[in-house]
Amino acid sequence: MAIILGIDPGSRITGYGVIQCNGRSQIYLGSGCIRTASEDFPYRLKQIFDGVSEIIRQYQPDLFAIERVFMAKNPDSALKLGQARGAAIVAATNANLPVAEYSATQIKSSVVGTGRAEKSQVQHMVQQILKLPAAPQADAADALGVAICHFHTSQSLIALGGRANAQTYGRYK
């Protein structure tokens, strides 16, 4: 049994999703968004770090997964996204969590079956997979998708090479 924290980073809104894995099943534990309130960018990074740290304290995850930076049309936006990711990753490493990173294409393929899925499709499939009464907010759904992707990747590694192979990808119980 492992708890996975998934993060969809953003400099204004960072989504988070937490699932518990029992064998092949995934159980929803929580999700939401860290919304930064400041115009001061360094302070927004602190809010992301503090928010992720609090989620880690609250849920005590075993594993941490985050979406990789994609190269946006605006280089400044990509740099800010990378810094937001960094704040979240430092919070995870401060808690001694192994960090796994996935591209948006990998996440969408794992959750929806195609790497070109729309946000609404990810929301719908996350709702179906986790048996939620309603679709989660888009950023929270993306973060839950990151956690589901990590679970599926770990399951594939176990099938291919056993638990020792999966453990090199993160502490899996």
PyMOL commands that place a pseudoatom at each C-alpha (Angstrom):
pseudoatom trace, name=CA, resn=MET, resi=1, chain=A, elem=C, hetatm=0, pos=[0.000, 0.000, 0.000]
pseudoatom trace, name=CA, resn=ALA, resi=2, chain=A, elem=C, hetatm=0, pos=[1.484, 3.349, -1.071]
pseudoatom trace, name=CA, resn=ILE, resi=3, chain=A, elem=C, hetatm=0, pos=[0.285, 6.932, -1.112]
pseudoatom trace, name=CA, resn=ILE, resi=4, chain=A, elem=C, hetatm=0, pos=[1.199, 8.968, -4.201]
pseudoatom trace, name=CA, resn=LEU, resi=5, chain=A, elem=C, hetatm=0, pos=[1.157, 12.768, -4.343]
pseudoatom trace, name=CA, resn=GLY, resi=6, chain=A, elem=C, hetatm=0, pos=[0.814, 14.120, -7.872]
pseudoatom trace, name=CA, resn=ILE, resi=7, chain=A, elem=C, hetatm=0, pos=[1.563, 17.757, -8.711]
pseudoatom trace, name=CA, resn=ASP, resi=8, chain=A, elem=C, hetatm=0, pos=[0.511, 19.843, -11.721]
pseudoatom trace, name=CA, resn=PRO, resi=9, chain=A, elem=C, hetatm=0, pos=[2.790, 22.873, -11.265]
pseudoatom trace, name=CA, resn=GLY, resi=10, chain=A, elem=C, hetatm=0, pos=[1.908, 26.431, -12.116]
pseudoatom trace, name=CA, resn=SER, resi=11, chain=A, elem=C, hetatm=0, pos=[3.155, 29.807, -10.974]
pseudoatom trace, name=CA, resn=ARG, resi=12, chain=A, elem=C, hetatm=0, pos=[-0.397, 31.005, -10.184]
pseudoatom trace, name=CA, resn=ILE, resi=13, chain=A, elem=C, hetatm=0, pos=[-2.263, 27.709, -9.622]
pseudoatom trace, name=CA, resn=THR, resi=14, chain=A, elem=C, hetatm=0, pos=[-0.552, 24.465, -8.621]
pseudoatom trace, name=CA, resn=GLY, resi=15, chain=A, elem=C, hetatm=0, pos=[-2.833, 21.445, -8.617]
pseudoatom trace, name=CA, resn=TYR, resi=16, chain=A, elem=C, hetatm=0, pos=[-2.333, 18.520, -6.272]
pseudoatom trace, name=CA, resn=GLY, resi=17, chain=A, elem=C, hetatm=0, pos=[-3.870, 15.069, -6.103]
pseudoatom trace, name=CA, resn=VAL, resi=18, chain=A, elem=C, hetatm=0, pos=[-3.362, 12.271, -3.612]
pseudoatom trace, name=CA, resn=ILE, resi=19, chain=A, elem=C, hetatm=0, pos=[-4.222, 8.621, -4.197]
pseudoatom trace, name=CA, resn=GLN, resi=20, chain=A, elem=C, hetatm=0, pos=[-3.659, 5.466, -2.206]
pseudoatom trace, name=CA, resn=CYS, resi=21, chain=A, elem=C, hetatm=0, pos=[-2.697, 2.321, -4.054]
pseudoatom trace, name=CA, resn=ASN, resi=22, chain=A, elem=C, hetatm=0, pos=[-3.761, -1.093, -2.795]
pseudoatom trace, name=CA, resn=GLY, resi=23, chain=A, elem=C, hetatm=0, pos=[-2.534, -3.773, -5.164]
pseudoatom trace, name=CA, resn=ARG, resi=24, chain=A, elem=C, hetatm=0, pos=[-4.049, -2.806, -8.499]
pseudoatom trace, name=CA, resn=SER, resi=25, chain=A, elem=C, hetatm=0, pos=[-6.691, -0.453, -7.111]
pseudoatom trace, name=CA, resn=GLN, resi=26, chain=A, elem=C, hetatm=0, pos=[-6.446, 3.301, -6.677]
pseudoatom trace, name=CA, resn=ILE, resi=27, chain=A, elem=C, hetatm=0, pos=[-8.348, 5.134, -3.946]
pseudoatom trace, name=CA, resn=TYR, resi=28, chain=A, elem=C, hetatm=0, pos=[-8.914, 8.887, -3.968]
pseudoatom trace, name=CA, resn=LEU, resi=29, chain=A, elem=C, hetatm=0, pos=[-7.657, 10.615, -0.804]
pseudoatom trace, name=CA, resn=GLY, resi=30, chain=A, elem=C, hetatm=0, pos=[-7.779, 14.276, -1.741]
pseudoatom trace, name=CA, resn=SER, resi=31, chain=A, elem=C, hetatm=0, pos=[-7.084, 16.983, -4.282]
pseudoatom trace, name=CA, resn=GLY, resi=32, chain=A, elem=C, hetatm=0, pos=[-7.175, 20.713, -4.738]
pseudoatom trace, name=CA, resn=CYS, resi=33, chain=A, elem=C, hetatm=0, pos=[-5.190, 23.747, -5.760]
pseudoatom trace, name=CA, resn=ILE, resi=34, chain=A, elem=C, hetatm=0, pos=[-2.573, 25.961, -4.219]
pseudoatom trace, name=CA, resn=ARG, resi=35, chain=A, elem=C, hetatm=0, pos=[-3.503, 29.449, -5.426]
pseudoatom trace, name=CA, resn=THR, resi=36, chain=A, elem=C, hetatm=0, pos=[-0.799, 32.071, -5.100]
pseudoatom trace, name=CA, resn=ALA, resi=37, chain=A, elem=C, hetatm=0, pos=[-2.093, 35.478, -4.104]
pseudoatom trace, name=CA, resn=SER, resi=38, chain=A, elem=C, hetatm=0, pos=[0.914, 37.727, -4.564]
pseudoatom trace, name=CA, resn=GLU, resi=39, chain=A, elem=C, hetatm=0, pos=[2.233, 39.654, -7.551]
pseudoatom trace, name=CA, resn=ASP, resi=40, chain=A, elem=C, hetatm=0, pos=[5.721, 39.246, -6.074]
pseudoatom trace, name=CA, resn=PHE, resi=41, chain=A, elem=C, hetatm=0, pos=[7.069, 36.176, -7.914]
pseudoatom trace, name=CA, resn=PRO, resi=42, chain=A, elem=C, hetatm=0, pos=[9.581, 35.049, -5.256]
pseudoatom trace, name=CA, resn=TYR, resi=43, chain=A, elem=C, hetatm=0, pos=[6.767, 35.142, -2.684]
pseudoatom trace, name=CA, resn=ARG, resi=44, chain=A, elem=C, hetatm=0, pos=[4.567, 33.019, -4.999]
pseudoatom trace, name=CA, resn=LEU, resi=45, chain=A, elem=C, hetatm=0, pos=[7.360, 30.431, -5.071]
pseudoatom trace, name=CA, resn=LYS, resi=46, chain=A, elem=C, hetatm=0, pos=[7.388, 30.452, -1.266]
pseudoatom trace, name=CA, resn=GLN, resi=47, chain=A, elem=C, hetatm=0, pos=[3.606, 29.927, -1.237]
pseudoatom trace, name=CA, resn=ILE, resi=48, chain=A, elem=C, hetatm=0, pos=[4.009, 26.911, -3.547]
pseudoatom trace, name=CA, resn=PHE, resi=49, chain=A, elem=C, hetatm=0, pos=[6.795, 25.478, -1.395]
pseudoatom trace, name=CA, resn=ASP, resi=50, chain=A, elem=C, hetatm=0, pos=[4.798, 26.027, 1.819]
pseudoatom trace, name=CA, resn=GLY, resi=51, chain=A, elem=C, hetatm=0, pos=[1.605, 24.625, 0.270]
pseudoatom trace, name=CA, resn=VAL, resi=52, chain=A, elem=C, hetatm=0, pos=[3.261, 21.455, -1.014]
pseudoatom trace, name=CA, resn=SER, resi=53, chain=A, elem=C, hetatm=0, pos=[5.066, 21.029, 2.322]
pseudoatom trace, name=CA, resn=GLU, resi=54, chain=A, elem=C, hetatm=0, pos=[1.733, 21.250, 4.161]
pseudoatom trace, name=CA, resn=ILE, resi=55, chain=A, elem=C, hetatm=0, pos=[0.106, 18.701, 1.824]
pseudoatom trace, name=CA, resn=ILE, resi=56, chain=A, elem=C, hetatm=0, pos=[3.049, 16.351, 2.458]
pseudoatom trace, name=CA, resn=ARG, resi=57, chain=A, elem=C, hetatm=0, pos=[2.624, 16.780, 6.238]
pseudoatom trace, name=CA, resn=GLN, resi=58, chain=A, elem=C, hetatm=0, pos=[-1.127, 16.197, 5.958]
pseudoatom trace, name=CA, resn=TYR, resi=59, chain=A, elem=C, hetatm=0, pos=[-1.151, 13.107, 3.703]
pseudoatom trace, name=CA, resn=GLN, resi=60, chain=A, elem=C, hetatm=0, pos=[2.289, 11.583, 4.444]
pseudoatom trace, name=CA, resn=PRO, resi=61, chain=A, elem=C, hetatm=0, pos=[2.819, 10.306, 0.868]
pseudoatom trace, name=CA, resn=ASP, resi=62, chain=A, elem=C, hetatm=0, pos=[5.363, 7.629, 0.038]
pseudoatom trace, name=CA, resn=LEU, resi=63, chain=A, elem=C, hetatm=0, pos=[5.891, 8.811, -3.532]
pseudoatom trace, name=CA, resn=PHE, resi=64, chain=A, elem=C, hetatm=0, pos=[5.920, 12.161, -5.337]
pseudoatom trace, name=CA, resn=ALA, resi=65, chain=A, elem=C, hetatm=0, pos=[5.267, 12.661, -9.048]
pseudoatom trace, name=CA, resn=ILE, resi=66, chain=A, elem=C, hetatm=0, pos=[5.244, 15.912, -11.010]
pseudoatom trace, name=CA, resn=GLU, resi=67, chain=A, elem=C, hetatm=0, pos=[4.599, 17.043, -14.568]
pseudoatom trace, name=CA, resn=ARG, resi=68, chain=A, elem=C, hetatm=0, pos=[7.697, 18.044, -16.554]
pseudoatom trace, name=CA, resn=VAL, resi=69, chain=A, elem=C, hetatm=0, pos=[8.080, 21.487, -18.072]
pseudoatom trace, name=CA, resn=PHE, resi=70, chain=A, elem=C, hetatm=0, pos=[6.980, 21.690, -21.670]
pseudoatom trace, name=CA, resn=MET, resi=71, chain=A, elem=C, hetatm=0, pos=[8.463, 24.326, -23.935]
pseudoatom trace, name=CA, resn=ALA, resi=72, chain=A, elem=C, hetatm=0, pos=[5.789, 26.963, -24.253]
pseudoatom trace, name=CA, resn=LYS, resi=73, chain=A, elem=C, hetatm=0, pos=[5.630, 29.636, -26.936]
pseudoatom trace, name=CA, resn=ASN, resi=74, chain=A, elem=C, hetatm=0, pos=[6.578, 32.206, -24.300]
pseudoatom trace, name=CA, resn=PRO, resi=75, chain=A, elem=C, hetatm=0, pos=[10.044, 31.493, -22.814]
pseudoatom trace, name=CA, resn=ASP, resi=76, chain=A, elem=C, hetatm=0, pos=[9.290, 33.656, -19.758]
pseudoatom trace, name=CA, resn=SER, resi=77, chain=A, elem=C, hetatm=0, pos=[6.255, 31.496, -18.951]
pseudoatom trace, name=CA, resn=ALA, resi=78, chain=A, elem=C, hetatm=0, pos=[8.332, 28.319, -19.310]
pseudoatom trace, name=CA, resn=LEU, resi=79, chain=A, elem=C, hetatm=0, pos=[10.967, 29.713, -16.940]
pseudoatom trace, name=CA, resn=LYS, resi=80, chain=A, elem=C, hetatm=0, pos=[8.338, 30.626, -14.336]
pseudoatom trace, name=CA, resn=LEU, resi=81, chain=A, elem=C, hetatm=0, pos=[6.779, 27.180, -14.656]
pseudoatom trace, name=CA, resn=GLY, resi=82, chain=A, elem=C, hetatm=0, pos=[10.213, 25.611, -14.144]
pseudoatom trace, name=CA, resn=GLN, resi=83, chain=A, elem=C, hetatm=0, pos=[10.742, 27.660, -11.003]
pseudoatom trace, name=CA, resn=ALA, resi=84, chain=A, elem=C, hetatm=0, pos=[7.309, 26.648, -9.669]
pseudoatom trace, name=CA, resn=ARG, resi=85, chain=A, elem=C, hetatm=0, pos=[8.246, 22.995, -10.314]
pseudoatom trace, name=CA, resn=GLY, resi=86, chain=A, elem=C, hetatm=0, pos=[11.510, 23.570, -8.473]
pseudoatom trace, name=CA, resn=ALA, resi=87, chain=A, elem=C, hetatm=0, pos=[9.707, 24.924, -5.403]
pseudoatom trace, name=CA, resn=ALA, resi=88, chain=A, elem=C, hetatm=0, pos=[7.455, 21.844, -5.329]
pseudoatom trace, name=CA, resn=ILE, resi=89, chain=A, elem=C, hetatm=0, pos=[10.362, 19.432, -5.894]
pseudoatom trace, name=CA, resn=VAL, resi=90, chain=A, elem=C, hetatm=0, pos=[12.396, 20.997, -3.066]
pseudoatom trace, name=CA, resn=ALA, resi=91, chain=A, elem=C, hetatm=0, pos=[9.418, 20.510, -0.729]
pseudoatom trace, name=CA, resn=ALA, resi=92, chain=A, elem=C, hetatm=0, pos=[9.349, 16.820, -1.736]
pseudoatom trace, name=CA, resn=THR, resi=93, chain=A, elem=C, hetatm=0, pos=[13.077, 16.273, -1.387]
pseudoatom trace, name=CA, resn=ASN, resi=94, chain=A, elem=C, hetatm=0, pos=[13.057, 18.033, 2.011]
pseudoatom trace, name=CA, resn=ALA, resi=95, chain=A, elem=C, hetatm=0, pos=[10.587, 15.332, 3.068]
pseudoatom trace, name=CA, resn=ASN, resi=96, chain=A, elem=C, hetatm=0, pos=[12.896, 12.635, 1.610]
pseudoatom trace, name=CA, resn=LEU, resi=97, chain=A, elem=C, hetatm=0, pos=[10.359, 11.634, -1.038]
pseudoatom trace, name=CA, resn=PRO, resi=98, chain=A, elem=C, hetatm=0, pos=[11.551, 10.083, -4.291]
pseudoatom trace, name=CA, resn=VAL, resi=99, chain=A, elem=C, hetatm=0, pos=[10.619, 12.312, -7.238]
pseudoatom trace, name=CA, resn=ALA, resi=100, chain=A, elem=C, hetatm=0, pos=[9.284, 10.991, -10.549]
pseudoatom trace, name=CA, resn=GLU, resi=101, chain=A, elem=C, hetatm=0, pos=[8.694, 13.258, -13.539]
pseudoatom trace, name=CA, resn=TYR, resi=102, chain=A, elem=C, hetatm=0, pos=[6.335, 12.714, -16.477]
pseudoatom trace, name=CA, resn=SER, resi=103, chain=A, elem=C, hetatm=0, pos=[5.613, 14.644, -19.647]
pseudoatom trace, name=CA, resn=ALA, resi=104, chain=A, elem=C, hetatm=0, pos=[2.093, 15.869, -20.366]
pseudoatom trace, name=CA, resn=THR, resi=105, chain=A, elem=C, hetatm=0, pos=[1.917, 13.343, -23.204]
pseudoatom trace, name=CA, resn=GLN, resi=106, chain=A, elem=C, hetatm=0, pos=[2.833, 10.447, -20.892]
pseudoatom trace, name=CA, resn=ILE, resi=107, chain=A, elem=C, hetatm=0, pos=[0.228, 11.541, -18.346]
pseudoatom trace, name=CA, resn=LYS, resi=108, chain=A, elem=C, hetatm=0, pos=[-2.563, 11.920, -20.901]
pseudoatom trace, name=CA, resn=SER, resi=109, chain=A, elem=C, hetatm=0, pos=[-1.678, 8.575, -22.522]
pseudoatom trace, name=CA, resn=SER, resi=110, chain=A, elem=C, hetatm=0, pos=[-1.756, 6.840, -19.151]
pseudoatom trace, name=CA, resn=VAL, resi=111, chain=A, elem=C, hetatm=0, pos=[-5.085, 8.331, -18.081]
pseudoatom trace, name=CA, resn=VAL, resi=112, chain=A, elem=C, hetatm=0, pos=[-7.024, 8.774, -21.351]
pseudoatom trace, name=CA, resn=GLY, resi=113, chain=A, elem=C, hetatm=0, pos=[-5.207, 6.505, -23.794]
pseudoatom trace, name=CA, resn=THR, resi=114, chain=A, elem=C, hetatm=0, pos=[-3.971, 9.263, -26.092]
pseudoatom trace, name=CA, resn=GLY, resi=115, chain=A, elem=C, hetatm=0, pos=[-1.260, 11.859, -25.543]
pseudoatom trace, name=CA, resn=ARG, resi=116, chain=A, elem=C, hetatm=0, pos=[-3.309, 14.527, -27.314]
pseudoatom trace, name=CA, resn=ALA, resi=117, chain=A, elem=C, hetatm=0, pos=[-6.299, 14.413, -24.961]
pseudoatom trace, name=CA, resn=GLU, resi=118, chain=A, elem=C, hetatm=0, pos=[-8.116, 17.604, -23.973]
pseudoatom trace, name=CA, resn=LYS, resi=119, chain=A, elem=C, hetatm=0, pos=[-8.311, 18.784, -20.337]
pseudoatom trace, name=CA, resn=SER, resi=120, chain=A, elem=C, hetatm=0, pos=[-12.009, 17.848, -20.223]
pseudoatom trace, name=CA, resn=GLN, resi=121, chain=A, elem=C, hetatm=0, pos=[-11.153, 14.281, -21.254]
pseudoatom trace, name=CA, resn=VAL, resi=122, chain=A, elem=C, hetatm=0, pos=[-8.558, 14.029, -18.477]
pseudoatom trace, name=CA, resn=GLN, resi=123, chain=A, elem=C, hetatm=0, pos=[-11.124, 15.339, -15.965]
pseudoatom trace, name=CA, resn=HIS, resi=124, chain=A, elem=C, hetatm=0, pos=[-13.709, 12.793, -17.124]
pseudoatom trace, name=CA, resn=MET, resi=125, chain=A, elem=C, hetatm=0, pos=[-11.332, 9.828, -17.018]
pseudoatom trace, name=CA, resn=VAL, resi=126, chain=A, elem=C, hetatm=0, pos=[-9.925, 10.792, -13.602]
pseudoatom trace, name=CA, resn=GLN, resi=127, chain=A, elem=C, hetatm=0, pos=[-13.520, 10.924, -12.332]
pseudoatom trace, name=CA, resn=GLN, resi=128, chain=A, elem=C, hetatm=0, pos=[-14.207, 7.455, -13.795]
pseudoatom trace, name=CA, resn=ILE, resi=129, chain=A, elem=C, hetatm=0, pos=[-10.946, 5.839, -12.645]
pseudoatom trace, name=CA, resn=LEU, resi=130, chain=A, elem=C, hetatm=0, pos=[-11.257, 7.119, -9.071]
pseudoatom trace, name=CA, resn=LYS, resi=131, chain=A, elem=C, hetatm=0, pos=[-15.070, 6.725, -8.960]
pseudoatom trace, name=CA, resn=LEU, resi=132, chain=A, elem=C, hetatm=0, pos=[-15.637, 10.365, -7.978]
pseudoatom trace, name=CA, resn=PRO, resi=133, chain=A, elem=C, hetatm=0, pos=[-19.169, 11.818, -7.832]
pseudoatom trace, name=CA, resn=ALA, resi=134, chain=A, elem=C, hetatm=0, pos=[-18.133, 14.794, -10.011]
pseudoatom trace, name=CA, resn=ALA, resi=135, chain=A, elem=C, hetatm=0, pos=[-15.221, 15.824, -12.193]
pseudoatom trace, name=CA, resn=PRO, resi=136, chain=A, elem=C, hetatm=0, pos=[-12.462, 17.542, -10.205]
pseudoatom trace, name=CA, resn=GLN, resi=137, chain=A, elem=C, hetatm=0, pos=[-11.349, 21.092, -11.056]
pseudoatom trace, name=CA, resn=ALA, resi=138, chain=A, elem=C, hetatm=0, pos=[-9.009, 21.035, -14.100]
pseudoatom trace, name=CA, resn=ASP, resi=139, chain=A, elem=C, hetatm=0, pos=[-5.696, 21.621, -12.271]
pseudoatom trace, name=CA, resn=ALA, resi=140, chain=A, elem=C, hetatm=0, pos=[-6.589, 19.120, -9.524]
pseudoatom trace, name=CA, resn=ALA, resi=141, chain=A, elem=C, hetatm=0, pos=[-7.638, 16.574, -12.185]
pseudoatom trace, name=CA, resn=ASP, resi=142, chain=A, elem=C, hetatm=0, pos=[-4.305, 17.053, -13.964]
pseudoatom trace, name=CA, resn=ALA, resi=143, chain=A, elem=C, hetatm=0, pos=[-2.472, 16.445, -10.667]
pseudoatom trace, name=CA, resn=LEU, resi=144, chain=A, elem=C, hetatm=0, pos=[-4.527, 13.307, -9.997]
pseudoatom trace, name=CA, resn=GLY, resi=145, chain=A, elem=C, hetatm=0, pos=[-3.595, 12.267, -13.547]
pseudoatom trace, name=CA, resn=VAL, resi=146, chain=A, elem=C, hetatm=0, pos=[0.087, 12.634, -12.634]
pseudoatom trace, name=CA, resn=ALA, resi=147, chain=A, elem=C, hetatm=0, pos=[-0.436, 10.353, -9.601]
pseudoatom trace, name=CA, resn=ILE, resi=148, chain=A, elem=C, hetatm=0, pos=[-2.384, 7.814, -11.703]
pseudoatom trace, name=CA, resn=CYS, resi=149, chain=A, elem=C, hetatm=0, pos=[0.363, 7.886, -14.353]
pseudoatom trace, name=CA, resn=HIS, resi=150, chain=A, elem=C, hetatm=0, pos=[2.984, 7.143, -11.693]
pseudoatom trace, name=CA, resn=PHE, resi=151, chain=A, elem=C, hetatm=0, pos=[0.883, 4.268, -10.368]
pseudoatom trace, name=CA, resn=HIS, resi=152, chain=A, elem=C, hetatm=0, pos=[0.497, 2.794, -13.885]
pseudoatom trace, name=CA, resn=THR, resi=153, chain=A, elem=C, hetatm=0, pos=[4.208, 3.211, -14.613]
pseudoatom trace, name=CA, resn=SER, resi=154, chain=A, elem=C, hetatm=0, pos=[5.125, 1.497, -11.341]
pseudoatom trace, name=CA, resn=GLN, resi=155, chain=A, elem=C, hetatm=0, pos=[2.701, -1.354, -12.085]
pseudoatom trace, name=CA, resn=SER, resi=156, chain=A, elem=C, hetatm=0, pos=[4.271, -1.793, -15.533]
pseudoatom trace, name=CA, resn=LEU, resi=157, chain=A, elem=C, hetatm=0, pos=[7.758, -1.910, -14.019]
pseudoatom trace, name=CA, resn=ILE, resi=158, chain=A, elem=C, hetatm=0, pos=[6.618, -4.521, -11.506]
pseudoatom trace, name=CA, resn=ALA, resi=159, chain=A, elem=C, hetatm=0, pos=[5.168, -6.625, -14.329]
pseudoatom trace, name=CA, resn=LEU, resi=160, chain=A, elem=C, hetatm=0, pos=[8.342, -6.283, -16.400]
pseudoatom trace, name=CA, resn=GLY, resi=161, chain=A, elem=C, hetatm=0, pos=[11.012, -6.725, -13.782]
pseudoatom trace, name=CA, resn=GLY, resi=162, chain=A, elem=C, hetatm=0, pos=[9.542, -7.342, -10.365]
pseudoatom trace, name=CA, resn=ARG, resi=163, chain=A, elem=C, hetatm=0, pos=[9.418, -5.148, -7.291]
pseudoatom trace, name=CA, resn=ALA, resi=164, chain=A, elem=C, hetatm=0, pos=[13.177, -4.495, -7.246]
pseudoatom trace, name=CA, resn=ASN, resi=165, chain=A, elem=C, hetatm=0, pos=[12.869, -2.762, -10.631]
pseudoatom trace, name=CA, resn=ALA, resi=166, chain=A, elem=C, hetatm=0, pos=[9.905, -0.673, -9.426]
pseudoatom trace, name=CA, resn=GLN, resi=167, chain=A, elem=C, hetatm=0, pos=[11.713, 0.269, -6.236]
pseudoatom trace, name=CA, resn=THR, resi=168, chain=A, elem=C, hetatm=0, pos=[14.442, 1.971, -8.245]
pseudoatom trace, name=CA, resn=TYR, resi=169, chain=A, elem=C, hetatm=0, pos=[11.616, 4.178, -9.539]
pseudoatom trace, name=CA, resn=GLY, resi=170, chain=A, elem=C, hetatm=0, pos=[10.364, 5.021, -6.059]
pseudoatom trace, name=CA, resn=ARG, resi=171, chain=A, elem=C, hetatm=0, pos=[9.645, 3.313, -2.780]
pseudoatom trace, name=CA, resn=TYR, resi=172, chain=A, elem=C, hetatm=0, pos=[6.766, 0.998, -3.630]
pseudoatom trace, name=CA, resn=LYS, resi=173, chain=A, elem=C, hetatm=0, pos=[5.296, -1.183, -0.916]
for i in range(1, 173): cmd.bond("trace and resi %d" % i, "trace and resi %d" % (i + 1))
show_as sticks, trace
zoom trace
